[in-house]
Amino acid sequence: MSAPASTPLLDFLQRLQEAALAAFGPRNFDPKLYIDLSLKSDLDAVERAFAGLPRSPDGSVPAGDLERFIAAHLGAAGSDLVYAQPADFVPEPEGFLPRVRSPAVRAWALEVHALWRNLSRRVDDAVRERPDWHTLIPLPGPVIVPGSRFREVNYWDSYWIIRGLLVSKMYATAKAIVTNLIYLIEEYGHVLNGARIYYTNRRNPEDITTLETTSILPVDLNIHILRMELDISFFGKIAGNHNIATQFLEASKARERAVSTVFWNERMGQWLDYWLGDSSSCAEGQHWAAANQNQNVFASNFVPLWMDVFNSDKNLVEKVAKSLQSSGLLHAAGIACSLTNSGQQWDFPNGWAPLQHMIAEGLARSGSSEARSLAEDIIIRWIRTNYVTYKKTGTMHEKYDVRKCGAFGGGGEYIPQTGFGWSNGVVLAFLEEFGWPEDRKIDCEETKPVKCGIRTLTV
């Protein structure tokens, strides 16, 4: 198992990153670009050339000199991965989306399906020959990248990419993603956030600032851990390892109880993040006070619906569905991340495919017809905005502006990204589950009210 550590290359690229910020300025500056560059020659020679660059009185390198240095000594970001035609791709898979009856939606879905070819890569042979010249981790199999600045496998994206690949009948490609994730576990003890060496450090060097998260217990993180515990227990049982199966089953039951006691807020009908005081800890005997719950409304407050242990309770689901409808998060084009317009990408007015999927799938899986109607309404909104935006821009986007149909999102530390792995996967998964009838319009013009049992929503 490799221990997280810095490397001489990463140290140099971080210095280059700082020089680029000083030379080019903060406007549209993407720190990730510079730590994804590859060397064209030995690091010692590159560092000597960098040290010999002219400097301004304030110590910065003139922009033109730095541009010429980068072009001469560094390979382009993303050049460490090369295009790889997926062996299991066919233009129209047998049995593809049988519930999609609309010719326009079906044609678009096939275009989204075809995007897997655009996002398919393999590690360039040069990375294996000289790994010290690259920040990319040489994964054994082909990969599907999310798109744009995300030029490597990303852990968080992989689940929804796989869901889409399964709809596309690309089972070998989906299996290769899992194989690559297993490789990361074997090498590093866990799946990294992304397949680059800088993700082996707890602090991500592309970030300019560090966010302190040790004082909050997030709802969604605990739901993902709960799902992991249940999955490990399941696989332990299949593998005949009854100790592991029992251990993680017991852990999941304890976490399920904690989610219901620590996070659940009966008055709001939501699960809320929990703030730990300065002297608080998670030790046995911790006193959990409702006053420490974060009363702010986030889409992540509704992620527990994704778990069968919660969505199987019809009364609970209908209470949470009513809370979602009155929360202010539901908009013309989907569910907003929050109610706060901070200018950051994980806030209003952005909507993200994974959150739409977890919430809608949880509602749909419940035994409540009212909740399933709400899920279908959310899905219709989301599919429409993806379709219309695609027709306008010719691409799928990382995030969308939920205030109006047909608008992509923005904000945060980098420009809007396209591609896009998890957006493709969620659209395909939604269409497989709910289909699209021939007589339902796909454009943004329709304002037919949809009865969701609890109240009427306009789509």
GUDRENRO-208210 format. One record per residue (C-alpha): x negated, y, z. Coordinates in steps of 0.2 Angstrom, whole numbers. Last residue first. Layout:
REM GUDRENRO-208210
X=X | Y=Y | Z=Z .
...
***
This chain:
REM GUDRENRO-208210
X=221 | Y=108 | Z=-76 .
X=233 | Y=116 | Z=-63 .
X=234 | Y=107 | Z=-47 .
X=251 | Y=103 | Z=-38 .
X=251 | Y=99 | Z=-20 .
X=250 | Y=83 | Z=-9 .
X=257 | Y=71 | Z=-21 .
X=243 | Y=75 | Z=-35 .
X=255 | Y=82 | Z=-48 .
X=246 | Y=88 | Z=-63 .
X=251 | Y=105 | Z=-70 .
X=248 | Y=107 | Z=-89 .
X=236 | Y=121 | Z=-92 .
X=228 | Y=115 | Z=-108 .
X=216 | Y=127 | Z=-117 .
X=199 | Y=120 | Z=-111 .
X=198 | Y=107 | Z=-125 .
X=200 | Y=88 | Z=-123 .
X=219 | Y=87 | Z=-126 .
X=227 | Y=72 | Z=-119 .
X=238 | Y=63 | Z=-133 .
X=225 | Y=49 | Z=-137 .
X=223 | Y=44 | Z=-119 .
X=205 | Y=46 | Z=-111 .
X=198 | Y=32 | Z=-101 .
X=199 | Y=32 | Z=-82 .
X=185 | Y=20 | Z=-76 .
X=175 | Y=19 | Z=-92 .
X=177 | Y=37 | Z=-95 .
X=171 | Y=42 | Z=-78 .
X=156 | Y=30 | Z=-79 .
X=151 | Y=38 | Z=-96 .
X=153 | Y=56 | Z=-89 .
X=143 | Y=51 | Z=-74 .
X=128 | Y=43 | Z=-83 .
X=126 | Y=58 | Z=-95 .
X=126 | Y=71 | Z=-81 .
X=114 | Y=60 | Z=-72 .
X=101 | Y=59 | Z=-86 .
X=103 | Y=76 | Z=-94 .
X=96 | Y=82 | Z=-106 .
X=96 | Y=100 | Z=-101 .
X=89 | Y=111 | Z=-88 .
X=94 | Y=128 | Z=-82 .
X=79 | Y=140 | Z=-77 .
X=70 | Y=136 | Z=-62 .
X=69 | Y=142 | Z=-43 .
X=88 | Y=142 | Z=-40 .
X=102 | Y=149 | Z=-50 .
X=111 | Y=142 | Z=-65 .
X=126 | Y=132 | Z=-70 .
X=134 | Y=128 | Z=-87 .
X=150 | Y=135 | Z=-93 .
X=164 | Y=126 | Z=-103 .
X=178 | Y=126 | Z=-91 .
X=178 | Y=141 | Z=-79 .
X=173 | Y=143 | Z=-61 .
X=164 | Y=126 | Z=-60 .
X=148 | Y=133 | Z=-67 .
X=139 | Y=117 | Z=-72 .
X=124 | Y=107 | Z=-68 .
X=110 | Y=97 | Z=-76 .
X=117 | Y=100 | Z=-93 .
X=122 | Y=90 | Z=-109 .
X=117 | Y=97 | Z=-126 .
X=123 | Y=104 | Z=-142 .
X=127 | Y=121 | Z=-134 .
X=145 | Y=125 | Z=-138 .
X=151 | Y=107 | Z=-141 .
X=141 | Y=101 | Z=-126 .
X=149 | Y=115 | Z=-115 .
X=166 | Y=109 | Z=-121 .
X=163 | Y=91 | Z=-117 .
X=155 | Y=93 | Z=-100 .
X=169 | Y=106 | Z=-95 .
X=182 | Y=93 | Z=-101 .
X=174 | Y=78 | Z=-92 .
X=174 | Y=88 | Z=-76 .
X=191 | Y=94 | Z=-76 .
X=198 | Y=77 | Z=-81 .
X=188 | Y=69 | Z=-67 .
X=194 | Y=81 | Z=-54 .
X=212 | Y=77 | Z=-59 .
X=209 | Y=59 | Z=-59 .
X=202 | Y=59 | Z=-42 .
X=217 | Y=69 | Z=-36 .
X=229 | Y=56 | Z=-44 .
X=219 | Y=42 | Z=-35 .
X=221 | Y=51 | Z=-18 .
X=240 | Y=52 | Z=-21 .
X=241 | Y=34 | Z=-26 .
X=232 | Y=29 | Z=-10 .
X=223 | Y=13 | Z=-8 .
X=206 | Y=21 | Z=-10 .
X=195 | Y=17 | Z=-24 .
X=200 | Y=32 | Z=-34 .
X=196 | Y=44 | Z=-19 .
X=179 | Y=36 | Z=-17 .
X=175 | Y=37 | Z=-36 .
X=181 | Y=56 | Z=-36 .
X=170 | Y=60 | Z=-21 .
X=154 | Y=51 | Z=-26 .
X=156 | Y=56 | Z=-45 .
X=159 | Y=74 | Z=-43 .
X=144 | Y=75 | Z=-30 .
X=133 | Y=66 | Z=-43 .
X=138 | Y=77 | Z=-57 .
X=134 | Y=93 | Z=-49 .
X=145 | Y=109 | Z=-48 .
X=137 | Y=126 | Z=-47 .
X=147 | Y=141 | Z=-41 .
X=143 | Y=141 | Z=-27 .
X=128 | Y=133 | Z=-19 .
X=115 | Y=120 | Z=-23 .
X=107 | Y=131 | Z=-37 .
X=103 | Y=146 | Z=-26 .
X=110 | Y=163 | Z=-30 .
X=118 | Y=163 | Z=-13 .
X=136 | Y=162 | Z=-18 .
X=143 | Y=153 | Z=-3 .
X=158 | Y=142 | Z=-4 .
X=149 | Y=126 | Z=-7 .
X=144 | Y=113 | Z=-20 .
X=158 | Y=117 | Z=-31 .
X=170 | Y=103 | Z=-36 .
X=176 | Y=103 | Z=-54 .
X=179 | Y=114 | Z=-70 .
X=194 | Y=125 | Z=-65 .
X=190 | Y=125 | Z=-46 .
X=191 | Y=114 | Z=-31 .
X=179 | Y=120 | Z=-17 .
X=192 | Y=131 | Z=-9 .
X=195 | Y=119 | Z=5 .
X=214 | Y=117 | Z=3 .
X=212 | Y=103 | Z=-9 .
X=198 | Y=95 | Z=0 .
X=208 | Y=95 | Z=16 .
X=223 | Y=87 | Z=8 .
X=211 | Y=73 | Z=1 .
X=203 | Y=71 | Z=19 .
X=220 | Y=68 | Z=27 .
X=225 | Y=56 | Z=13 .
X=209 | Y=47 | Z=15 .
X=211 | Y=45 | Z=33 .
X=229 | Y=38 | Z=32 .
X=224 | Y=26 | Z=18 .
X=209 | Y=19 | Z=28 .
X=200 | Y=9 | Z=14 .
X=191 | Y=25 | Z=9 .
X=181 | Y=25 | Z=25 .
X=173 | Y=8 | Z=26 .
X=173 | Y=8 | Z=7 .
X=160 | Y=22 | Z=7 .
X=162 | Y=35 | Z=-7 .
X=174 | Y=45 | Z=5 .
X=159 | Y=48 | Z=16 .
X=154 | Y=61 | Z=3 .
X=167 | Y=73 | Z=8 .
X=157 | Y=85 | Z=19 .
X=144 | Y=85 | Z=4 .
X=156 | Y=96 | Z=-5 .
X=151 | Y=109 | Z=8 .
X=162 | Y=119 | Z=20 .
X=154 | Y=128 | Z=34 .
X=159 | Y=123 | Z=52 .
X=142 | Y=116 | Z=56 .
X=145 | Y=104 | Z=70 .
X=137 | Y=110 | Z=87 .
X=153 | Y=115 | Z=95 .
X=159 | Y=97 | Z=93 .
X=147 | Y=92 | Z=106 .
X=137 | Y=76 | Z=105 .
X=127 | Y=72 | Z=122 .
X=112 | Y=61 | Z=118 .
X=111 | Y=46 | Z=129 .
X=100 | Y=36 | Z=118 .
X=88 | Y=47 | Z=109 .
X=92 | Y=58 | Z=94 .
X=84 | Y=73 | Z=101 .
X=90 | Y=90 | Z=107 .
X=79 | Y=102 | Z=116 .
X=80 | Y=115 | Z=102 .
X=98 | Y=111 | Z=99 .
X=103 | Y=99 | Z=85 .
X=115 | Y=105 | Z=72 .
X=127 | Y=92 | Z=65 .
X=134 | Y=92 | Z=47 .
X=153 | Y=90 | Z=46 .
X=164 | Y=76 | Z=41 .
X=181 | Y=83 | Z=35 .
X=199 | Y=84 | Z=40 .
X=197 | Y=102 | Z=47 .
X=205 | Y=98 | Z=64 .
X=199 | Y=80 | Z=65 .
X=181 | Y=85 | Z=63 .
X=171 | Y=69 | Z=59 .
X=152 | Y=71 | Z=60 .
X=146 | Y=64 | Z=77 .
X=161 | Y=52 | Z=81 .
X=165 | Y=44 | Z=64 .
X=148 | Y=45 | Z=57 .
X=141 | Y=38 | Z=73 .
X=153 | Y=23 | Z=72 .
X=147 | Y=20 | Z=54 .
X=129 | Y=21 | Z=60 .
X=131 | Y=8 | Z=73 .
X=140 | Y=-3 | Z=61 .
X=126 | Y=-1 | Z=48 .
X=113 | Y=-5 | Z=61 .
X=122 | Y=-21 | Z=65 .
X=123 | Y=-26 | Z=47 .
X=105 | Y=-21 | Z=45 .
X=99 | Y=-33 | Z=59 .
X=111 | Y=-47 | Z=54 .
X=105 | Y=-48 | Z=36 .
X=87 | Y=-46 | Z=41 .
X=88 | Y=-60 | Z=53 .
X=98 | Y=-71 | Z=41 .
X=85 | Y=-71 | Z=27 .
X=94 | Y=-83 | Z=15 .
X=90 | Y=-72 | Z=0 .
X=109 | Y=-69 | Z=-3 .
X=111 | Y=-64 | Z=16 .
X=96 | Y=-52 | Z=15 .
X=104 | Y=-45 | Z=-1 .
X=120 | Y=-40 | Z=8 .
X=111 | Y=-34 | Z=24 .
X=100 | Y=-23 | Z=13 .
X=115 | Y=-16 | Z=4 .
X=124 | Y=-12 | Z=20 .
X=109 | Y=-3 | Z=27 .
X=107 | Y=6 | Z=10 .
X=125 | Y=12 | Z=11 .
X=123 | Y=18 | Z=28 .
X=107 | Y=27 | Z=24 .
X=116 | Y=36 | Z=9 .
X=130 | Y=40 | Z=21 .
X=118 | Y=47 | Z=34 .
X=110 | Y=58 | Z=20 .
X=127 | Y=64 | Z=15 .
X=132 | Y=70 | Z=33 .
X=116 | Y=79 | Z=37 .
X=109 | Y=79 | Z=54 .
X=100 | Y=96 | Z=57 .
X=85 | Y=102 | Z=67 .
X=72 | Y=92 | Z=56 .
X=77 | Y=101 | Z=40 .
X=64 | Y=115 | Z=39 .
X=63 | Y=121 | Z=21 .
X=45 | Y=125 | Z=14 .
X=42 | Y=139 | Z=2 .
X=33 | Y=139 | Z=-14 .
X=38 | Y=122 | Z=-19 .
X=28 | Y=113 | Z=-33 .
X=17 | Y=106 | Z=-19 .
X=30 | Y=95 | Z=-12 .
X=26 | Y=93 | Z=6 .
X=28 | Y=75 | Z=12 .
X=14 | Y=70 | Z=1 .
X=16 | Y=55 | Z=-11 .
X=27 | Y=66 | Z=-22 .
X=11 | Y=75 | Z=-28 .
X=5 | Y=59 | Z=-36 .
X=19 | Y=59 | Z=-48 .
X=33 | Y=46 | Z=-51 .
X=47 | Y=56 | Z=-42 .
X=56 | Y=57 | Z=-25 .
X=45 | Y=42 | Z=-20 .
X=53 | Y=25 | Z=-18 .
X=45 | Y=17 | Z=-2 .
X=30 | Y=8 | Z=5 .
X=19 | Y=17 | Z=-7 .
X=13 | Y=3 | Z=-20 .
X=25 | Y=-10 | Z=-17 .
X=40 | Y=2 | Z=-15 .
X=34 | Y=11 | Z=-31 .
X=33 | Y=-5 | Z=-40 .
X=51 | Y=-9 | Z=-34 .
X=57 | Y=7 | Z=-42 .
X=49 | Y=3 | Z=-58 .
X=57 | Y=-14 | Z=-59 .
X=74 | Y=-5 | Z=-55 .
X=71 | Y=6 | Z=-70 .
X=66 | Y=-9 | Z=-81 .
X=83 | Y=-18 | Z=-76 .
X=93 | Y=-3 | Z=-83 .
X=83 | Y=-3 | Z=-99 .
X=87 | Y=-22 | Z=-100 .
X=105 | Y=-20 | Z=-97 .
X=109 | Y=-7 | Z=-110 .
X=127 | Y=-11 | Z=-111 .
X=131 | Y=8 | Z=-113 .
X=142 | Y=7 | Z=-98 .
X=128 | Y=-1 | Z=-89 .
X=116 | Y=13 | Z=-95 .
X=128 | Y=26 | Z=-87 .
X=128 | Y=18 | Z=-70 .
X=109 | Y=16 | Z=-72 .
X=107 | Y=35 | Z=-75 .
X=118 | Y=38 | Z=-60 .
X=107 | Y=28 | Z=-49 .
X=90 | Y=34 | Z=-56 .
X=93 | Y=53 | Z=-53 .
X=89 | Y=53 | Z=-35 .
X=73 | Y=43 | Z=-38 .
X=66 | Y=53 | Z=-52 .
X=56 | Y=45 | Z=-66 .
X=45 | Y=57 | Z=-75 .
X=46 | Y=73 | Z=-86 .
X=59 | Y=83 | Z=-75 .
X=56 | Y=100 | Z=-83 .
X=68 | Y=96 | Z=-98 .
X=76 | Y=79 | Z=-95 .
X=81 | Y=66 | Z=-83 .
X=68 | Y=53 | Z=-88 .
X=73 | Y=36 | Z=-93 .
X=58 | Y=24 | Z=-91 .
X=48 | Y=10 | Z=-99 .
X=39 | Y=-2 | Z=-88 .
X=24 | Y=-4 | Z=-77 .
X=24 | Y=13 | Z=-69 .
X=7 | Y=23 | Z=-71 .
X=10 | Y=37 | Z=-58 .
X=8 | Y=54 | Z=-67 .
X=-3 | Y=66 | Z=-59 .
X=-16 | Y=63 | Z=-73 .
X=-35 | Y=64 | Z=-76 .
X=-39 | Y=52 | Z=-62 .
X=-28 | Y=39 | Z=-70 .
X=-41 | Y=38 | Z=-84 .
X=-37 | Y=22 | Z=-94 .
X=-20 | Y=19 | Z=-87 .
X=-15 | Y=37 | Z=-91 .
X=-22 | Y=36 | Z=-108 .
X=-11 | Y=22 | Z=-113 .
X=4 | Y=34 | Z=-112 .
X=18 | Y=29 | Z=-99 .
X=34 | Y=24 | Z=-108 .
X=48 | Y=35 | Z=-113 .
X=67 | Y=35 | Z=-116 .
X=76 | Y=52 | Z=-114 .
X=80 | Y=55 | Z=-133 .
X=86 | Y=36 | Z=-135 .
X=97 | Y=38 | Z=-120 .
X=105 | Y=53 | Z=-129 .
X=114 | Y=41 | Z=-140 .
X=127 | Y=37 | Z=-127 .
X=131 | Y=55 | Z=-126 .
X=134 | Y=55 | Z=-144 .
X=145 | Y=39 | Z=-143 .
X=155 | Y=48 | Z=-129 .
X=157 | Y=63 | Z=-141 .
X=165 | Y=51 | Z=-154 .
X=176 | Y=43 | Z=-141 .
X=182 | Y=60 | Z=-135 .
X=187 | Y=66 | Z=-152 .
X=195 | Y=49 | Z=-157 .
X=205 | Y=49 | Z=-141 .
X=209 | Y=31 | Z=-136 .
X=195 | Y=29 | Z=-122 .
X=201 | Y=14 | Z=-113 .
X=189 | Y=2 | Z=-123 .
X=174 | Y=12 | Z=-117 .
X=161 | Y=1 | Z=-127 .
X=166 | Y=-17 | Z=-129 .
X=152 | Y=-20 | Z=-142 .
X=139 | Y=-6 | Z=-141 .
X=140 | Y=8 | Z=-154 .
X=123 | Y=15 | Z=-160 .
X=114 | Y=0 | Z=-153 .
X=100 | Y=2 | Z=-139 .
X=93 | Y=-14 | Z=-131 .
X=75 | Y=-11 | Z=-137 .
X=74 | Y=7 | Z=-131 .
X=63 | Y=16 | Z=-143 .
X=49 | Y=23 | Z=-133 .
X=43 | Y=41 | Z=-134 .
X=27 | Y=45 | Z=-125 .
X=23 | Y=50 | Z=-107 .
X=7 | Y=58 | Z=-102 .
X=11 | Y=72 | Z=-114 .
X=24 | Y=78 | Z=-101 .
X=15 | Y=94 | Z=-97 .
X=3 | Y=99 | Z=-111 .
X=-15 | Y=93 | Z=-110 .
X=-28 | Y=104 | Z=-101 .
X=-45 | Y=110 | Z=-106 .
X=-43 | Y=121 | Z=-121 .
X=-25 | Y=126 | Z=-120 .
X=-26 | Y=130 | Z=-102 .
X=-42 | Y=140 | Z=-104 .
X=-35 | Y=150 | Z=-118 .
X=-19 | Y=154 | Z=-108 .
X=-30 | Y=159 | Z=-93 .
X=-40 | Y=171 | Z=-103 .
X=-25 | Y=179 | Z=-110 .
X=-17 | Y=181 | Z=-93 .
X=-32 | Y=190 | Z=-85 .
X=-38 | Y=179 | Z=-70 .
X=-34 | Y=186 | Z=-53 .
X=-47 | Y=191 | Z=-40 .
X=-40 | Y=209 | Z=-36 .
X=-54 | Y=217 | Z=-46 .
X=-49 | Y=206 | Z=-61 .
X=-58 | Y=190 | Z=-64 .
X=-67 | Y=183 | Z=-79 .
X=-66 | Y=163 | Z=-81 .
X=-82 | Y=154 | Z=-75 .
X=-74 | Y=145 | Z=-61 .
X=-61 | Y=138 | Z=-73 .
X=-75 | Y=132 | Z=-84 .
X=-84 | Y=124 | Z=-70 .
X=-68 | Y=116 | Z=-64 .
X=-65 | Y=108 | Z=-81 .
X=-82 | Y=101 | Z=-82 .
X=-80 | Y=93 | Z=-64 .
X=-63 | Y=87 | Z=-68 .
X=-69 | Y=76 | Z=-83 .
X=-61 | Y=80 | Z=-99 .
X=-44 | Y=83 | Z=-107 .
X=-35 | Y=84 | Z=-90 .
X=-17 | Y=82 | Z=-88 .
X=-4 | Y=96 | Z=-84 .
X=11 | Y=91 | Z=-72 .
X=5 | Y=102 | Z=-58 .
X=5 | Y=117 | Z=-69 .
X=23 | Y=115 | Z=-75 .
X=30 | Y=111 | Z=-58 .
X=27 | Y=129 | Z=-53 .
X=40 | Y=136 | Z=-65 .
X=38 | Y=155 | Z=-67 .
X=53 | Y=162 | Z=-76 .
X=48 | Y=179 | Z=-69 .
X=35 | Y=177 | Z=-55 .
X=20 | Y=184 | Z=-63 .
X=9 | Y=178 | Z=-77 .
X=-8 | Y=180 | Z=-70 .
X=-4 | Y=179 | Z=-51 .
X=8 | Y=165 | Z=-54 .
X=-5 | Y=156 | Z=-66 .
X=-19 | Y=158 | Z=-53 .
X=-8 | Y=150 | Z=-39 .
X=-4 | Y=135 | Z=-51 .
X=-22 | Y=133 | Z=-56 .
X=-27 | Y=132 | Z=-37 .
X=-13 | Y=119 | Z=-36 .
X=-20 | Y=110 | Z=-51 .
X=-37 | Y=109 | Z=-43 .
X=-31 | Y=101 | Z=-27 .
X=-20 | Y=89 | Z=-37 .
X=-35 | Y=84 | Z=-47 .
X=-46 | Y=82 | Z=-32 .
X=-33 | Y=71 | Z=-24 .
X=-21 | Y=73 | Z=-9 .
X=-15 | Y=59 | Z=1 .
X=-1 | Y=48 | Z=4 .
X=-7 | Y=30 | Z=8 .
X=-7 | Y=17 | Z=-5 .
X=0 | Y=0 | Z=0 .
***
